[in-house]
Amino acid sequence: MTDFDKQVSQALRASGWTVEHTGTDGELLATERRLDDERRMAVICRDGSEPATAAGLRPNLMAPLDLLERREIDSVYVITAVDAADDLKEYAAGIRHLKVLRLDELLAAAFDFGEYLQDLLDTFATSPDGLPDYYIPPRTRDDEDLETLVRRWIRGTREPDEPIGPEPDQPIAVLGAYGMGKSSFSSHLAAVLAQAAKDDPHARIPILIRLGDLAGEQTLEGLLGKQFTANYQVPGYSFAAFQRLNQAGRFVVILDGFDEMKQLLAWNDFEYNLGQLYRLHDGDSRLIVLGRPTAFETDEEHQMALHASGGRADAGWPNCFEVELSPFNNEEIRAFLGRYVRYRRPDLAAPDIEVAALWDKVGSRHLRDVARRPVQLRMLAEILPEYAGEISELDLARIYDIFIGHLIDTVIKREDDKSSRAAFDSTERRAFLTALAFWLWKEQKAAFVESATVPLELVEPYAKGRNLLAVRRDLFAGSPLDRRIGERFGFPHRSFQEFLVAETIWSRLRTGSLTLAEADPLVNHEVSFFMTLQRGRQETAAAARLVRALKPDTTLSWRLVTAVFMVEEVMLTIRERVEARLSVRAGQSSRRFQGPITSWELLLLTTWTRKQSQSEVDVTIQEILKLAETEDFTLMALFCVLRLGGTSRRVEEAFQKLVAMLVSGGSPEAVRWALVTGGQARPSGDYVYLRRLNGSWSFGRRTGGARVETGRTGQPILVGGNELRVRWLAVAGIHLALRLDIGRGRTANARAMLRSLRPVFGMWLPRAGFISDWLAPSGDLAADVQFNENFEIASAVRDQILDTLEPIRTACAAMGINVSFMERRADSAELPK
């Protein structure tokens, strides 16, 4: 049997036929038994890209038609790969019980999507939050109705008066921030298309897949198998048949929540899963992906994932047509309020009065921006009618806090007749919900999780001597969580979980049960946003303590840094310590002085000064220079000076002094050892420690006053201890000189192109603070590292810098490194290899 014969046979078996191969390729005999009745048909299979013709098939049809005439079989079917020729269709139309079908038509008849389509309709119609009653169609940033755009794309044709949109063979990527209605749209669209497919057997069938359920690497075969055999029962399903139908244009595949999938995966795993999902982009398929743009850390990730950059096009990845959801305008806000009020309170005698009162509050200066996201507008519509406080006190953090409490109270009222569940008050339910949110987030579980997999340790605080399994069951059954198939639960909206996760991170940072390093991978853009909103006196005090404990080589993301430290009160504590440190250095007593300023504190204060130009809390270049003379962060000080900028003269003077500090204090031998192993260096402050171990060199803490001398063989040896302290920044000084193209004896001044210093900082400060976010090609802060304040380096200054570098010339030459940049009349130099 050929592969085509096997696919035909599989489709027939899925429809209840028993299939026998006659021994000749392309010919099958199928039998169907129902009670005492038996039906038999002969099947002729014709693969290939050329249409089957009557003349070509007549020899093969003679025997089956003879059997049909003698009533030994009941029908004859010709199954083709492509549309048959017109003459074959006309020939078949003239013979009773002779049918011609394409394979995809046979497969479509074999697949029974009836229950699945009904489930899509029922899921939307019975949404626990009543979505169909107040759904507002979303618009794109181009002010086009999104559903209209999608329907035109599905249709595959565009009328002359219709706007230009995605090509039929181009997937659509729908992007929107949290709470903008992406999942609501996907549920609504799936229901609309499901109804169309039930009404018209030729209409495309919607396939809705929630990507938040993917918690690891997932092949497309495994994903679809789970969807249509475990989650939903689709009789006749097979992966090969599904792909054939998809290629033939029978489906609209809707992949909702690629950002939720990304949250649970490392980038390599996410890339693998995305490649698997893009296998659905094939032939006449229609593919929609939806998610938050914050799923991508950089522009490169964004372009690669959605636009097949970086060679992904060669791997078959598509270039998606991007649309961004627009926030609600005033008209949509009022329409939403009108529908929501009537949904929540159908017994109101005068709903228009209630809507007008809500609009007055929602349209206030304090809330109008909050109301532009559907999920937040719904929260306002729930809590404002009973809210007795001042509108000015309702910031977004307070709104989320009240609404989550409102959800819990609603559940308590609903469950108050069940004594077992009444054992938990609102405080306990909130605490469990928060613990569950954090556990799901930290353990990187899927968006929906089976209650039986939740550890009993989360339940123990609420047991009160009762059976833990029963308590867990009651806590879930009486919670404001959404329930999916089986005992799978999840948060009604992901932002609710992110709010509780942010709350938990702050709580644990305050108590010390979570370190900043442990918190960092848990903080995405939205959690960072909520942490910023939740920051208060306790959080600010905790941040002030935490910043002093940061080690120089600690790396944190900008997301965590901005959520925890970027507040004036924290900067004020750093500023007071700077003033105290400078006072002690000047010989003045200061009770406030509590040890050296750290490189972290200097970096944070510099960043604050640059970003908050109106703030009275700042740091100056002169203060940075004074600190650099005594503290152990010279290169960080240089970075901070260039971040601050200023007049050319002031920056030039600071640059000269700091470069002199960088390259002083290292003998040629010590520098040579630093150069040998510099690519593996793990510096601490301005120094690195070399230790001899079993004949090789490694890095560790200083244990003695070792020095390098020349041995009998002429090779350097270590004497006086087993560890050497090297001022490794002499090497950074070489790189600085090379990057700035400083040459001795030039007649004209050299321009210091500060942008060219990025590779230097990338080499020597990769683990300092959040420098890596700045130096990534398109990281969170890439555009913020301007270094535009270029300046001229006078000949005298250049010569002074080169004089400072001169002691390491011998060490460089001994290593075979090009040192022509130190020679007179040198025009250029290459970086050391």
C-alpha positions in Angstrom: 0.0 0.0 0.0 1.2 3.5 -0.8 1.1 6.2 1.9 -1.9 7.7 0.1 -3.7 4.4 0.3 -3.0 4.2 4.0 -4.4 7.6 4.6 -7.6 6.7 2.8 -7.8 3.5 4.7 -7.3 5.3 8.0 -10.0 7.8 7.2 -12.5 5.0 6.3 -11.7 3.0 9.5 -12.3 6.2 11.5 -15.8 6.3 10.0 -16.5 2.7 11.1 -15.5 0.8 7.9 -13.5 -2.4 7.8 -10.9 -2.1 5.1 -9.2 -4.7 3.1 -6.4 -4.2 0.5 -7.1 -6.0 -2.7 -3.4 -6.6 -3.4 -3.3 -3.9 -6.1 -2.0 -0.4 -5.2 -4.8 2.1 -5.3 -7.6 -0.4 -4.8 -9.4 -1.1 -1.5 -12.6 -2.9 -0.4 -14.5 -1.4 2.6 -17.3 -3.1 4.6 -19.6 -1.6 7.1 -21.9 -3.7 9.4 -24.8 -2.3 11.3 -27.0 -4.8 13.1 -28.1 -7.4 10.4 -27.3 -5.1 7.5 -23.9 -5.0 5.6 -22.7 -2.5 3.1 -19.7 -2.9 0.9 -17.9 -0.5 -1.4 -15.0 -0.5 -3.7 -12.5 2.3 -3.3 -10.0 3.5 -5.9 -7.3 5.8 -4.7 -5.5 8.3 -6.9 -2.6 10.3 -5.5 -0.6 13.0 -7.4 -0.9 16.6 -8.3 -2.5 16.1 -11.7 -6.4 15.9 -11.8 -7.7 12.3 -12.4 -9.6 12.0 -15.7 -12.4 9.7 -16.8 -10.3 8.4 -19.6 -7.4 7.6 -17.2 -9.6 5.8 -14.7 -12.0 3.9 -17.0 -9.8 0.7 -17.1 -9.7 0.7 -13.3 -13.4 1.3 -13.0 -14.6 -1.6 -15.2 -14.3 -4.3 -12.6 -15.9 -2.3 -9.7 -18.7 -1.1 -11.9 -19.4 -4.7 -13.0 -19.6 -5.7 -9.3 -21.9 -2.7 -8.7 -24.1 -3.8 -11.6 -24.4 -7.4 -10.2 -25.2 -5.8 -6.7 -22.2 -7.6 -5.1 -21.1 -4.2 -3.8 -23.2 -1.1 -2.9 -21.1 1.7 -4.1 -17.8 2.8 -5.8 -15.8 5.7 -4.5 -12.9 7.4 -6.2 -10.6 9.3 -3.7 -8.2 11.8 -5.1 -5.5 14.0 -3.7 -6.6 17.1 -5.8 -9.8 18.1 -7.5 -10.8 15.6 -10.2 -11.1 16.8 -13.8 -14.5 18.0 -15.0 -15.0 15.0 -17.4 -14.6 12.6 -14.4 -17.1 14.5 -12.4 -19.6 14.5 -15.3 -19.0 10.8 -15.8 -19.6 10.0 -12.1 -22.7 12.1 -12.1 -24.3 9.9 -14.7 -23.7 6.6 -12.8 -25.7 5.9 -9.7 -23.6 5.0 -6.6 -20.3 6.2 -8.2 -18.8 9.1 -6.1 -15.7 11.2 -6.5 -14.2 12.9 -3.4 -10.9 14.5 -2.4 -9.1 13.0 0.5 -9.6 16.1 2.7 -13.4 15.8 2.1 -13.3 12.2 3.2 -11.2 13.1 6.2 -13.6 15.9 7.2 -16.4 13.4 7.0 -14.4 11.0 9.2 -13.6 13.5 11.9 -16.5 14.2 14.1 -16.0 17.7 15.5 -19.6 18.1 16.6 -19.1 17.8 20.3 -15.9 20.0 20.2 -17.8 22.8 18.3 -20.6 22.6 20.8 -18.1 22.8 23.7 -16.6 26.0 22.2 -20.1 27.5 22.1 -21.0 26.3 25.6 -17.7 27.5 27.1 -18.3 31.0 25.8 -22.0 31.1 26.5 -21.6 29.9 30.1 -18.5 31.9 30.9 -18.4 32.2 34.7 -17.9 35.9 34.5 -20.8 36.4 32.1 -18.6 37.6 29.2 -21.1 37.3 26.4 -23.5 39.8 28.1 -21.0 42.6 28.1 -18.4 41.7 25.4 -17.2 44.7 23.4 -15.5 44.0 20.1 -11.8 45.1 20.2 -10.2 47.5 17.8 -6.7 47.6 16.4 -4.4 50.6 16.8 -5.4 51.4 13.2 -8.9 51.8 14.5 -10.2 48.8 12.6 -12.6 46.2 14.1 -10.4 43.2 14.8 -13.1 40.6 14.0 -13.8 42.2 10.6 -10.1 42.1 9.8 -9.9 38.4 10.8 -13.0 37.4 8.9 -11.7 39.1 5.7 -8.3 37.3 6.2 -10.1 33.9 6.7 -12.2 34.6 3.5 -8.9 35.1 1.6 -10.2 37.9 -0.6 -10.4 41.7 -0.3 -12.9 44.0 -1.9 -11.6 47.2 -3.5 -13.0 49.4 -0.8 -11.6 47.3 2.1 -8.3 48.3 3.9 -5.1 46.4 3.2 -4.5 43.7 5.8 -2.7 40.3 6.2 -2.2 38.1 3.2 -4.2 34.8 3.3 -0.9 32.8 3.7 0.3 35.1 6.5 -0.4 34.3 10.2 -1.9 37.1 12.4 -0.1 38.0 15.7 -2.5 39.9 18.0 -0.5 41.8 20.6 -1.8 43.6 23.7 -0.8 44.4 27.2 -2.4 42.6 30.2 -6.1 43.0 30.5 -6.7 44.3 27.0 -9.1 41.5 26.1 -7.0 39.0 24.0 -8.4 35.9 25.6 -11.9 37.3 25.5 -11.5 37.9 21.8 -10.2 34.4 21.2 -13.1 32.8 23.1 -15.6 35.0 21.2 -14.0 34.3 17.8 -13.9 30.6 18.5 -17.6 30.6 19.4 -18.6 32.6 16.3 -16.6 30.3 14.0 -18.0 27.2 15.7 -21.5 28.3 15.1 -20.7 29.0 11.4 -19.1 25.5 11.1 -22.2 23.9 12.6 -24.4 25.8 10.2 -22.2 25.2 7.1 -20.3 21.9 6.8 -17.9 23.6 4.4 -16.9 26.4 6.8 -13.6 26.3 8.5 -13.5 24.7 12.0 -12.0 26.8 14.8 -9.3 25.1 16.9 -8.6 27.0 20.1 -5.5 26.1 22.1 -4.6 27.8 25.4 -0.8 27.9 25.4 -0.6 28.6 29.2 -1.1 24.9 29.7 2.3 24.1 28.1 4.7 23.7 31.0 7.6 22.1 29.0 8.8 21.1 25.6 5.9 20.0 23.6 5.8 18.4 20.1 2.9 19.4 17.9 1.9 15.7 17.8 1.7 15.6 21.6 -0.1 18.9 21.9 -2.9 18.1 19.4 -3.1 14.5 20.7 -3.8 15.9 24.2 -6.3 18.4 22.8 -8.4 15.9 20.9 -8.1 12.7 22.9 -7.6 13.8 26.5 -9.2 17.3 26.8 -11.8 16.7 24.1 -13.0 13.5 22.5 -12.9 13.9 18.7 -13.8 10.5 17.1 -11.5 9.7 14.2 -8.7 12.0 15.2 -5.2 11.3 13.9 -2.3 13.7 13.6 -1.6 12.9 10.0 -5.3 13.5 9.0 -5.4 16.7 11.0 -2.4 18.1 9.2 -3.8 17.1 5.9 -7.1 18.9 6.7 -5.2 21.9 8.0 -3.1 22.1 4.9 -6.3 21.9 2.8 -7.8 24.9 4.6 -10.4 23.2 6.9 -9.3 25.0 10.1 -8.7 28.3 11.8 -6.1 27.6 14.6 -6.2 30.1 17.4 -3.2 29.9 19.8 -3.9 32.1 22.8 -1.3 33.2 25.3 2.2 32.7 23.9 3.4 35.0 26.7 2.1 32.5 29.3 4.0 29.7 27.5 7.1 31.9 27.5 6.7 32.6 31.3 7.0 28.9 32.0 9.9 28.2 29.7 13.6 29.1 29.2 14.1 30.8 25.8 15.5 27.7 24.1 12.4 25.7 25.2 10.1 28.5 24.1 11.9 28.7 20.7 11.4 24.9 20.3 7.7 25.1 21.1 7.2 28.0 18.8 8.9 26.1 16.0 6.5 23.2 16.7 3.5 25.5 16.6 4.5 27.1 13.4 4.2 23.7 11.7 0.5 24.6 11.7 1.4 27.2 9.1 1.1 25.1 6.0 -0.7 25.2 2.7 -4.1 27.0 3.0 -4.0 27.1 6.8 -5.1 30.1 8.9 -3.1 30.6 12.1 -3.6 33.3 14.8 -1.3 33.8 17.8 -2.2 36.1 20.7 -0.1 37.3 23.6 1.6 40.2 25.4 4.5 41.9 23.7 6.4 41.8 27.0 7.0 38.1 26.4 10.0 39.3 24.4 13.0 40.7 26.3 14.6 42.3 23.3 13.7 43.5 19.8 15.7 40.6 18.4 13.6 38.1 20.2 10.4 39.9 19.0 11.6 39.9 15.4 12.8 36.3 15.5 9.6 35.0 17.1 7.0 36.8 15.0 8.9 37.8 11.8 11.3 34.9 11.2 14.5 37.0 11.5 17.9 35.5 12.4 17.6 32.8 9.7 14.3 31.4 11.0 12.6 31.9 7.6 14.9 29.1 6.3 13.4 26.8 9.0 9.9 27.5 7.8 9.0 30.2 10.3 6.4 32.7 9.0 6.5 36.5 8.9 3.3 37.3 11.0 1.1 40.2 10.3 1.1 42.2 13.6 -1.9 43.9 15.0 -2.0 45.7 18.4 -5.1 46.1 20.4 -6.3 49.6 21.2 -7.5 50.6 24.6 -11.2 51.4 25.1 -12.3 54.9 24.0 -15.0 56.8 25.9 -17.8 55.4 23.7 -16.7 51.8 24.4 -16.3 52.4 28.1 -19.9 53.7 28.3 -21.2 50.8 26.2 -19.4 48.3 28.5 -20.8 49.9 31.6 -24.3 49.8 30.2 -24.1 46.1 29.3 -22.3 45.2 32.6 -24.8 46.9 34.8 -27.7 45.1 33.1 -25.8 41.8 33.4 -25.0 42.2 37.1 -28.4 43.7 38.1 -31.1 42.7 35.7 -33.8 43.7 38.2 -32.8 47.4 38.2 -35.8 49.6 37.4 -33.7 52.4 36.0 -30.3 51.0 34.8 -29.5 54.2 32.9 -29.2 56.1 36.2 -26.8 53.6 37.6 -24.7 53.7 34.4 -24.6 57.5 34.5 -23.4 57.4 38.1 -20.7 54.9 37.3 -19.6 56.9 34.3 -19.2 60.0 36.4 -16.8 58.1 38.7 -15.0 56.1 36.0 -14.5 59.2 33.8 -12.9 61.1 36.7 -9.3 62.3 36.3 -8.1 59.6 38.7 -9.7 56.6 37.0 -10.1 57.5 33.3 -6.8 55.8 32.2 -7.4 52.8 34.5 -10.8 52.2 32.8 -9.3 51.8 29.3 -8.4 48.2 29.9 -11.4 45.8 29.9 -10.2 43.8 32.9 -9.7 46.9 35.0 -13.0 48.5 33.8 -14.8 45.3 35.0 -13.2 45.6 38.4 -14.3 49.3 38.6 -17.9 48.4 37.6 -17.9 45.8 40.4 -16.5 47.8 43.3 -17.5 51.4 42.6 -21.2 51.0 43.4 -20.4 50.0 47.0 -17.2 52.0 47.4 -17.6 54.7 50.0 -14.1 56.2 50.1 -12.6 59.0 48.1 -12.1 58.4 44.4 -8.6 60.0 44.6 -7.5 57.2 47.0 -8.3 54.5 44.4 -5.0 53.8 42.7 -4.6 50.6 40.6 -3.0 48.6 43.5 -6.0 49.5 45.7 -8.4 48.5 43.0 -6.9 45.1 42.6 -6.8 44.6 46.3 -10.5 45.5 46.8 -11.6 43.4 43.8 -9.8 40.2 44.9 -11.4 40.7 48.3 -14.7 41.2 46.5 -14.3 37.9 44.6 -13.6 36.1 47.8 -16.6 37.6 49.6 -18.8 36.7 46.7 -17.7 33.0 47.1 -18.3 33.1 50.8 -21.9 34.3 50.3 -22.5 31.7 47.7 -21.1 28.9 49.9 -22.5 30.0 53.3 -24.9 27.1 53.3 -22.1 24.6 53.2 -20.8 24.3 56.7 -17.5 22.6 55.7 -16.5 25.6 53.5 -17.8 28.2 56.0 -14.9 27.1 58.2 -12.7 29.5 56.3 -13.0 33.2 56.6 -12.1 35.8 54.0 -8.6 36.3 55.5 -7.8 32.6 55.3 -9.1 32.3 51.8 -7.0 35.3 50.7 -3.9 33.8 52.3 -4.5 30.5 50.6 -5.1 32.1 47.3 -1.9 34.1 47.7 0.1 31.1 48.6 -1.3 29.2 45.7 -0.5 32.0 43.2 3.1 32.1 44.4 3.5 28.3 44.3 2.1 28.1 40.8 4.4 31.0 39.7 7.6 29.8 41.4 7.2 26.1 40.3 6.4 27.3 36.8 3.2 25.3 36.6 0.7 25.7 33.8 -2.0 28.3 34.0 -4.5 25.6 35.0 -3.5 22.9 37.5 -5.1 19.9 39.0 -6.0 20.4 42.6 -4.6 17.0 43.6 -1.1 18.2 42.5 -1.1 21.1 45.0 1.2 20.1 47.9 -0.5 19.6 51.3 2.0 22.0 52.9 0.0 24.8 51.4 -3.2 23.4 53.0 -1.8 22.6 56.5 -2.2 26.2 58.0 -6.0 25.9 57.4 -6.6 22.3 58.5 -7.5 22.9 62.1 -7.3 19.2 62.8 -9.3 18.2 59.8 -8.3 15.8 57.0 -5.9 17.5 54.7 -7.3 16.1 51.5 -10.8 17.2 52.5 -9.5 20.7 53.4 -7.7 21.0 50.1 -10.9 20.0 48.2 -13.0 22.5 50.1 -10.5 25.3 49.7 -10.5 24.8 45.9 -14.3 24.3 45.6 -14.9 27.4 47.6 -12.4 29.7 45.9 -12.8 32.3 43.2 -10.8 30.2 40.7 -12.0 29.2 37.3 -12.5 25.5 36.7 -11.7 23.7 33.5 -12.2 20.1 32.4 -11.9 17.8 35.4 -10.4 19.1 38.6 -8.2 21.7 36.9 -8.3 25.2 38.4 -6.7 28.6 37.4 -7.0 32.3 38.1 -9.8 34.1 36.3 -7.2 36.5 34.9 -3.5 36.2 34.9 -3.0 39.7 36.2 -4.8 38.7 39.4 -2.1 36.0 40.0 0.7 38.5 39.1 -0.7 41.0 41.6 -0.6 38.3 44.4 2.9 37.2 43.3 4.1 40.8 43.6 2.5 41.0 47.0 4.3 37.8 48.2 7.7 38.8 46.8 7.5 42.1 48.8 6.4 40.2 51.9 9.3 37.7 51.7 11.9 40.4 50.9 10.8 42.3 54.0 11.2 39.2 56.2 14.3 37.9 54.5 12.8 34.6 53.5 13.5 35.5 49.9 16.7 37.0 48.5 16.9 39.4 45.7 18.7 36.8 43.6 15.9 34.4 44.2 13.2 37.0 43.4 14.8 38.1 40.2 13.7 35.3 37.9 10.2 35.5 39.3 9.7 39.1 38.2 8.3 39.7 34.7 7.3 43.1 33.5 3.8 42.9 35.0 5.0 41.7 38.4 7.5 44.5 38.4 4.7 47.0 37.6 2.5 45.7 40.5 5.5 45.7 42.9 6.0 49.4 42.0 2.4 50.1 42.7 2.5 48.2 46.0 5.6 50.0 47.3 5.0 51.7 50.6 6.9 52.7 53.7 7.6 49.1 54.8 8.8 48.2 51.3 11.0 51.3 51.0 12.6 50.6 54.3 13.3 47.0 53.2 14.8 48.2 49.9 17.1 50.6 51.8 18.4 47.7 53.8 18.7 45.4 50.8 20.7 47.7 48.7 23.6 47.9 51.2 23.8 44.1 51.3 24.3 43.8 47.5 27.6 42.3 46.6 29.6 44.0 43.8 29.2 41.1 41.4 25.5 40.6 41.9 23.4 40.7 38.8 19.8 41.8 38.8 17.4 42.6 36.0 16.3 46.2 35.5 12.7 45.0 36.1 13.5 44.1 39.7 15.8 47.1 40.2 13.1 49.6 39.1 10.5 47.9 41.2 12.5 47.7 44.4 15.0 50.6 44.4 13.9 53.3 42.0 12.2 55.5 44.6 13.3 58.8 46.0 13.4 57.6 49.7 15.9 54.8 48.9 18.0 57.3 46.9 17.9 59.6 49.9 19.4 57.0 52.2 22.2 56.4 49.6 22.8 60.1 49.3 23.1 60.5 53.1 25.7 57.7 53.1 27.6 59.3 50.3 27.7 62.6 52.2 28.8 60.8 55.4 31.5 58.9 53.5 32.8 62.1 51.9 32.8 63.8 55.3 34.9 61.1 56.9 37.3 61.2 53.9 37.7 65.0 54.5 38.6 64.3 58.1 35.2 65.3 59.5 33.4 63.1 62.0 30.1 61.6 61.0 27.8 59.5 63.2 25.9 58.5 60.1 28.9 56.9 58.4 28.3 53.1 58.3 31.1 51.7 56.0 32.2 52.2 52.4 29.8 53.1 49.6 29.3 50.1 47.3 29.4 50.1 43.5 25.7 49.2 43.6 24.8 52.3 45.5 26.9 54.5 43.2 25.3 52.9 40.1 21.7 53.4 41.5 22.3 57.0 42.5 23.8 57.8 39.1 20.9 56.2 37.3 18.4 58.1 39.5 20.3 61.4 38.8 20.2 60.8 35.1 16.5 59.7 34.9 15.1 62.1 37.5 16.6 65.4 36.6 14.1 67.3 38.7 14.9 65.4 41.9 17.0 67.1 44.6 18.7 63.8 45.3 21.6 63.4 43.0 25.4 62.8 42.7 28.0 64.9 40.8 31.1 63.9 38.8 33.4 65.4 41.4 31.8 63.3 44.2 32.2 60.2 42.0 35.9 61.0 41.6 36.4 61.5 45.3 34.7 58.1 46.1 36.7 56.4 43.4 40.0 57.4 45.1 39.1 55.3 48.2 36.5 52.7 47.1 37.1 49.6 45.1 35.1 50.4 41.9 37.2 52.5 39.5 35.7 51.2 36.3 32.2 51.4 37.6 33.0 55.1 38.5 34.1 55.7 34.9 30.8 54.1 33.7 28.9 56.4 36.0 30.7 59.5 34.9 30.0 58.8 31.3 26.3 58.1 32.2 26.0 61.4 33.9 27.7 63.4 31.2 28.4 67.1 31.6 30.7 69.7 30.0 33.4 68.4 27.8 36.1 69.8 30.0 34.7 68.2 33.2 34.2 64.8 31.5 37.7 65.0 30.0 39.3 65.7 33.3 37.3 62.9 35.0 38.2 60.5 32.2 41.9 61.2 32.5 42.0 60.7 36.3 40.0 57.5 36.2 42.1 56.0 33.4 45.2 56.8 35.5 43.6 55.0 38.4 42.7 52.0 36.3 46.2 51.3 35.1 48.2 52.1 38.2 49.4 49.6 40.8 50.2 46.6 38.6 53.7 45.3 37.8 54.4 44.0 34.3 54.6 40.5 35.6 51.3 40.7 37.4 49.6 42.2 34.4 51.0 39.5 32.2 49.3 36.9 34.4 46.1 38.8 34.3 46.3 38.9 30.5 47.0 35.2 30.3 43.8 34.3 32.2 41.8 37.5 31.7 39.2 35.9 29.5 38.3 33.6 32.4 38.5 36.4 35.0 35.9 36.8 37.8 37.0 40.1 39.1 36.1 41.4 42.6 36.0 45.2 42.5 39.2 46.5 40.9 41.1 43.3 41.6 41.2 39.6 40.8 42.9 36.9 42.8 45.1 34.3 41.2 45.9 31.0 43.0 48.1 28.1 42.0 46.4 24.8 42.4 48.0 21.5 41.2 50.2 23.3 38.8 47.5 25.4 37.2 46.1 28.8 38.0 42.6 29.5 39.4 40.8 32.3 41.2 40.0 32.6 44.9 40.2 34.8 47.9 43.5 36.4 49.0 45.4 34.3 51.5 48.9 35.7 51.4 51.2 38.4 50.1 52.5 36.4 47.1 54.5 38.0 44.3 55.7 37.0 40.9 59.4 36.5 40.2 61.4 35.0 37.3 62.4 31.4 37.8 65.6 29.6 36.7 63.9 28.6 33.4 63.0 32.3 32.7 59.3 31.6 33.4 57.4 33.6 36.0 56.9 31.8 39.3 54.8 32.6 42.4 56.7 33.1 45.7 55.8 34.3 49.2 52.3 32.7 49.3 49.8 30.7 47.3 47.7 33.5 46.0 48.3 36.7 44.0 46.3 39.9 44.1 46.3 41.5 40.6 44.9 44.9 39.7 43.3 43.5 36.6 42.0 46.9 35.5 45.3 47.6 33.8 44.0 45.3 31.1 40.8 47.3 30.9 43.0 50.4 30.5 44.6 48.8 27.4 41.2 48.2 25.9 40.1 51.7 26.7 43.1 53.1 24.9 42.6 50.9 21.9 38.9 51.6 21.6 39.5 55.3 21.9 42.2 55.0 19.3 44.7 57.1 21.3 48.1 57.4 19.6 51.2 59.1 20.8 52.5 62.2 18.8 49.4 63.0 16.8 49.2 66.5 15.6 45.4 66.8 15.9 43.2 66.1 18.9 41.5 62.7 19.0 37.8 62.5 19.5 36.7 60.1 22.2 33.8 58.3 20.7 32.2 57.1 23.9 29.8 54.8 22.2 32.8 52.6 21.3 33.3 52.0 25.0 30.3 49.7 25.2 32.4 46.6 24.4 34.8 47.5 27.2 32.1 47.7 29.7 30.5 44.6 28.3 33.8 42.8 28.8 34.7 44.0 32.3 31.3 44.8 33.9 29.1 41.9 32.7 28.1 41.0 36.3 27.9 44.4 37.9 24.5 45.6 38.8 22.1 45.6 35.8 24.8 46.6 33.3 24.0 43.6 31.2 20.5 45.0 30.5 22.0 48.2 29.3 24.6 46.6 27.1 22.4 44.0 25.4 21.9 45.0 21.8 18.2 45.7 22.4 17.8 45.2 26.1 15.4 47.0 28.4 17.8 49.9 28.8 19.8 49.8 25.5 18.5 53.1 24.2 19.2 54.7 27.6 23.0 54.2 27.3 23.6 57.2 25.1 27.3 58.1 25.8 26.7 60.9 23.3 28.8 63.5 25.2 31.9 63.0 23.1 34.9 65.2 23.7 38.3 66.0 22.3 41.4 64.5 24.0 44.3 67.0 23.8 47.8 65.8 22.9 49.1 66.4 26.4 46.3 64.4 27.9 46.8 61.6 25.4 50.5 61.4 26.2 49.8 61.4 30.0 47.5 58.5 29.6 50.0 56.7 27.4 52.8 57.4 30.0 50.6 55.7 32.6 50.1 52.7 30.3 53.9 52.5 29.5 54.8 50.1 32.5 52.6 47.4 31.0 54.1 47.7 27.5 56.7 44.9 28.2 54.1 42.6 29.4 51.9 43.1 26.3 54.9 42.6 24.0 55.8 39.4 25.9 52.3 38.0 25.2 52.6 38.8 21.5 49.9 41.5 21.7 49.9 44.3 19.2 51.2 47.4 21.1 51.5 49.7 18.1 49.0 52.0 19.6 51.7 53.1 22.0 54.1 54.0 19.2 54.5 57.4 17.6 52.6 58.0 14.3 50.4 54.9 14.9 47.2 55.3 13.0 45.1 52.5 14.4 45.2 49.5 16.6 43.4 46.2 17.0 42.0 44.8 20.2 44.0 42.1 21.9 42.9 38.6 21.0 
